[in-house]
Amino acid sequence: MLGDKDEQFITENFQYTIELFDKEGRRREEGMRREAEQTVRGRVDSVVTEATIPTEAPMTEESPDPMFNHYMGELGKY
């Protein structure tokens, strides 16, 4: 299709095509940005200023299985 065209014509055609794709991409991004701004506005979660963390007493019960105690001991390191 471009066999009889010179190098300059092919380069210009290629650059023009790239610019069209870039322009279309920017147009889509702008549309998605506008849509996101409209749909997100007013739906933002409120800021949590104080968090309550439930605490549990450490497990003191030991199991007869020695691997259980070893496993729990290793977890206690962290």
C-alpha positions, 0 to 999 in steps of 0.5 A, a space after each residue: 500500500 505504501 510501496 510507491 511512497 517516499 520515506 518522508 510521506 510515510 514518516 509524516 503519515 505515521 506521525 499524523 496517525 500517532 497524533 490522532 491516537 494521542 488526541 483520542 486518548 487524551 479526549 477519553 481520559 478527560 471524559 473519564 476524569 469529568 465523569 469520576 469527578 461528578 460521581 465521586 463528589 459528595 460520597 467521600 467517607 468521613 475522617 476517623 479521628 479516634 479508633 478503638 482497638 479491641 484487646 484480648 487477654 493473651 492465651 495462657 492455656 497450654 496444649 499437650 501437643 509440643 508443636 502447638 506450644 512451639 508454634 504459639 511461642 514463635 507467634 509471640 515473638 511478633 
